[in-house]
Amino acid sequence: MKLQPGREAVVRVAVATLWSRPEAVRPVDRPALDAPADVAAWISGMDADQQVGECVLSQLLLGERVLVTALRPDGWAHVVAVEQPAARLDPRGYPGWLPAAQLTPRPADAAPAPAPADNQGAPVGSWVVDATVTALHAAPAGEPVVAGVILGTRLTLAGPPVDGWRPVHAPGQDRPLWLPDAHLVPPPTAPPSPADVLTVAARLRDVAYVWGGVSAYGIDCSGLVHLAWRRFGVVLPRDAADQAGATTPLPLGTERVGDLYFFARPGRQIHHIGFVSAAPDGDADRRILHACYRHRRVLEEAMPADRTATLVGAHRV
C-alpha cells in the first residue's frame, strides 16, 4: 500500500515532528527528519533560541493516526493529526507537514475489535507505554529496532510475555518487536484522578522546553498537559486555548492538586497552562508544575508574581 491523499496513515517512527511548512525547516533540524528520527540528538543539538523556533507545531507518537491531505514530490506530506484536536485550526485535528517516510498507510481493517485474553489474563489489544522512554527490540534483550519510544504511546500486543519481555506490533515493522513487560500498562478501565495525571507529568520535571514538543526529550506547556492525560487514554486538545475550551472552569480557590491553571494577558487569548501542584492557601500561595518558556524546562515552583498577574482561571478535566 502507498500513502494516498484522503486516506489515513500512522506514524512509523518513535516521535514525528509536525512542521509549519517544509521551507521553514532549518539545517539543525536534520536529525528530526529521518526515518528513524533521532529526536534526542535534534534537541541536544539546538541552542536555547532554536528550541523555541515557531517552525515546529507539534509532535506525534509512534502509531498515532493522521489524515493525509496532500503529498509533494519532494517527500513531504501534509496531514491532519486526528488525535490532537485543534478546533481553531481544523475541526478534524492539528494540521501540518512531516516527511512522508515517517508514515505508513493505515490498513482499512485496522479498527480495533474485541479480542480474547492472553494466557496471563490481560486483554489483547492496545496497551500504553508507561516508561518515560523505552525502545522496541528485535528479540527479548536483543538489539533495539525502534529507540526513543515515549510515554503514552499505544501499542498492540502480539502475544504473552516471555521472560519479562512483551511482543508488540509496531507500524512499519513486518514482525513483532519486544519491550520490557514492565514498561507497558493495560488500557485504563476508569477515569484517572487529576492527582494521578500530575504524578505522571511530574516525571517529566527538568525536560527541556521545546516549542511544539510532545515528548520526554522536549515539551511545551500544552504538550505537557496533552501528553500526561494521553497516558491515561484521555484525548485533550493540543493547544492551551483549546484545552481551556475543553475543560470545566472552577472558582479560584476551589482548585485541587492536578487541576489546571490558565494564563492570558488582558485582551489576549490564553497563552500558557500548567498543573496545580499543591492545594492553594490563599491567592499568594499557589504552586504550579509547568513547561516554562522562561526557564526553558519543566519545573515545579511557587507561582511567580508575573504569572499571578496573568492568571485567568482554574479548570478541571
C-alpha positions in Angstrom: 0.0 0.0 0.0 1.1 3.6 -0.7 0.2 6.8 1.1 -2.8 8.5 -0.6 -4.4 11.9 0.0 -7.8 11.5 1.6 -6.7 8.3 3.5 -5.4 7.7 7.0 -1.8 6.7 7.8 0.0 6.1 11.0 3.3 7.3 12.4 6.1 4.7 12.0 8.8 6.5 14.0 9.0 6.9 17.7 8.4 10.6 17.5 7.5 12.6 14.4 7.6 16.4 14.3 4.9 18.4 12.7 6.2 21.4 10.8 4.5 24.7 9.8 5.9 24.2 6.2 8.8 22.3 4.7 10.6 25.5 3.8 10.7 26.5 7.5 13.0 23.6 8.3 16.5 24.6 9.4 19.8 22.8 9.0 19.8 22.0 12.7 16.5 20.1 12.3 18.1 17.3 10.1 18.0 14.6 12.8 14.3 15.0 13.3 13.5 14.4 9.6 15.0 11.0 9.2 13.2 7.6 9.5 14.0 6.7 12.2 14.1 10.2 13.6 16.7 11.0 16.3 14.8 13.4 18.4 17.3 13.3 21.3 20.1 14.3 19.0 18.0 17.0 17.4 17.1 18.7 20.7 20.6 18.4 22.2 22.0 20.0 19.0 19.9 23.1 19.3 20.6 26.2 21.4 18.0 27.8 23.6 16.8 30.1 20.9 16.5 27.4 18.3 14.4 25.3 20.7 11.7 27.9 20.6 11.6 28.5 16.9 8.0 28.6 15.7 8.6 26.3 12.7 7.6 23.4 14.9 3.8 23.0 15.5 3.5 19.7 17.4 4.8 16.1 17.6 3.2 12.8 17.0 4.0 9.4 18.7 4.5 6.0 17.2 1.2 4.6 15.9 -0.6 7.9 16.0 -3.2 8.4 13.3 -3.2 11.1 10.7 -5.3 12.0 7.7 -3.1 12.6 4.7 -4.3 15.6 2.8 -1.5 16.3 0.3 1.7 14.7 -0.9 4.6 16.6 -2.5 7.1 15.1 -5.0 10.0 16.1 -2.6 8.8 13.7 0.0 6.7 15.9 2.3 3.2 15.0 3.4 0.6 17.5 4.6 -1.5 15.8 7.3 -4.2 16.4 9.9 -3.3 14.8 13.3 -6.7 13.5 14.1 -5.8 12.5 17.7 -4.8 16.1 18.5 -7.9 18.2 18.5 -7.4 21.8 17.3 -10.8 23.3 16.8 -9.4 26.8 16.0 -7.3 25.4 13.1 -9.2 22.5 11.7 -12.2 20.6 13.0 -10.5 17.3 12.0 -7.4 17.8 14.1 -4.0 19.5 14.1 -2.7 20.3 10.6 0.9 20.5 9.4 3.7 18.9 7.4 6.0 16.0 8.1 8.3 13.7 6.0 6.2 11.1 4.2 8.9 8.5 5.1 7.8 8.8 8.8 4.3 7.4 7.9 2.9 4.1 6.8 -0.6 3.6 5.3 -3.2 2.5 7.8 -4.9 -0.7 6.7 -8.6 -0.4 6.0 -9.3 -3.1 8.6 -7.1 -1.5 11.3 -10.0 -0.6 13.6 -9.6 -2.4 16.9 -12.1 -5.2 17.7 -12.7 -7.2 20.9 -10.2 -10.0 21.3 -9.7 -12.9 23.7 -7.5 -12.6 26.7 -4.0 -14.0 26.6 -2.8 -16.7 29.0 -1.8 -14.1 31.5 -5.4 -12.9 31.8 -4.7 -9.5 30.2 -6.8 -8.3 27.3 -5.1 -8.5 23.9 -5.2 -5.1 22.3 -3.9 -1.5 22.6 -1.7 -1.1 25.7 0.1 2.0 26.8 3.8 2.7 27.3 4.3 3.8 30.9 8.1 4.2 30.8 9.2 7.7 30.3 11.4 6.5 27.3 11.8 2.9 26.1 12.8 1.0 23.0 11.4 -1.8 20.9 13.8 -4.7 20.3 14.2 -7.4 17.7 14.0 -10.1 20.4 13.9 -10.2 24.2 17.0 -8.4 25.4 18.0 -8.1 21.7 19.1 -5.2 19.5 17.0 -2.1 19.6 15.0 -1.6 16.4 12.9 1.5 17.4 14.6 3.7 20.0 13.1 6.6 21.9 9.5 5.3 22.3 7.7 7.8 24.5 5.4 7.6 27.5 1.7 7.5 26.3 2.5 5.6 23.1 -0.2 2.9 22.4 0.9 -0.5 21.1 -1.0 -3.6 20.1 0.0 -6.8 21.9 1.4 -9.6 19.8 1.3 -12.3 22.4 2.0 -13.1 26.1 5.2 -12.0 27.9 8.3 -14.1 27.7 11.0 -13.8 30.5 9.8 -10.3 31.4 9.5 -9.1 27.8 6.4 -8.5 25.8 5.9 -8.7 22.0 4.0 -5.9 20.3 3.1 -4.9 16.8 4.6 -1.7 15.6 3.7 0.3 12.4 6.1 -0.3 9.5 7.5 -3.5 11.0 6.8 -6.8 9.4 7.3 -8.8 12.6 6.6 -8.3 16.3 9.1 -6.3 18.4 9.8 -6.6 22.1 10.0 -4.3 25.1 10.2 -4.9 28.8 6.8 -6.0 30.0 7.1 -3.6 33.0 7.2 -0.7 30.5 3.6 -1.4 29.4 0.3 -1.0 31.2 -3.2 -2.1 30.1 -5.7 0.5 28.9 -7.4 2.2 31.8 -10.8 0.9 32.9 -11.8 4.1 34.8 -11.0 7.8 34.5 -7.8 8.9 36.3 -7.9 11.4 39.1 -6.2 14.8 38.4 -3.6 13.8 41.0 -2.7 10.7 39.1 -2.1 12.7 36.0 0.0 15.2 37.9 2.2 12.3 39.1 2.9 11.4 35.5 3.6 15.0 34.5 6.0 15.3 37.4 8.1 12.5 35.9 9.0 15.0 33.1 10.5 17.5 35.5 13.7 19.1 34.0 12.8 18.0 30.4 13.8 20.8 28.1 11.3 23.3 26.9 10.8 23.0 23.2 8.1 24.9 21.3 5.7 22.4 19.9 7.3 19.5 21.8 5.3 16.5 23.0 7.9 14.1 24.2 10.2 13.2 27.1 13.1 14.9 25.1 11.5 18.3 24.8 8.0 19.6 25.5 6.0 22.8 25.8 3.3 23.8 28.3 0.2 22.5 26.5 2.2 19.5 25.3 2.9 18.5 28.9 -0.8 18.6 29.7 -1.7 16.8 26.5 0.8 14.0 27.0 0.2 13.4 30.7 -3.6 12.9 30.0 -2.8 10.8 26.9 -1.0 8.3 29.2 -4.5 7.6 30.7 -6.3 7.4 27.4 -7.9 10.9 27.6 -7.6 13.0 24.5 -7.3 16.7 25.2 -6.8 19.4 22.5 -3.2 20.2 21.6 -3.1 24.0 22.3 -3.7 25.8 25.6 -6.6 27.9 24.4 -8.4 24.9 23.0 -7.6 23.0 26.3 -9.4 25.8 28.2 -12.5 25.3 26.0 -12.5 21.6 26.6 -12.3 21.7 30.4 -14.6 22.9 33.2 -13.9 26.3 34.8 -13.6 26.4 38.6 -13.9 29.3 41.1 -10.4 30.3 42.0 -9.7 28.9 45.5 -11.5 25.6 44.8 -8.9 24.0 42.6 -7.3 20.8 43.7 -4.0 19.1 43.0 -3.8 18.1 39.3 -6.3 20.7 38.1 -5.1 23.2 35.5 -4.2 26.9 35.7 -4.6 29.1 32.6 -2.9 32.4 31.8 -3.6 35.3 29.4 -2.7 38.9 29.1 -5.5 41.5 29.0 -7.5 41.3 25.8 -5.5 38.4 24.5 -6.2 34.7 24.2 -4.8 32.1 26.6 -1.1 31.6 26.1 0.1 29.4 28.9 -1.1 26.4 31.0 0.2 24.4 34.0 -0.8 21.9 36.6 -2.0 22.9 40.1 0.8 21.2 42.1 -0.4 22.0 45.6 -3.7 22.9 47.3 -3.9 26.7 47.4 -3.7 28.5 50.7 -4.9 31.9 49.6 -4.1 33.9 46.5 -0.5 34.4 47.4 0.4 30.7 47.9 -0.3 28.9 44.6 2.1 26.4 43.2 2.4 25.2 39.6 4.1 22.4 37.6 4.6 23.6 34.0 6.9 23.6 31.0 8.3 27.1 31.4 9.4 29.2 28.4 11.4 31.5 30.7 13.4 28.7 32.4 13.5 26.5 29.3 12.5 23.4 31.2 9.7 21.7 33.1 9.7 22.7 36.8 7.5 22.9 39.9 7.5 26.3 41.7 5.6 28.8 43.6 3.6 30.8 41.1 5.7 33.9 40.3 4.2 37.3 40.5 4.0 37.8 36.8 2.2 34.5 36.4 -0.3 35.5 39.2 -0.9 38.8 37.4 -2.0 36.9 34.2 -3.8 34.0 35.9 -7.3 33.9 34.3 -8.7 30.7 35.8 -8.5 27.2 37.1 -10.1 24.3 35.2 -10.8 20.6 35.8 -10.7 17.9 33.1 
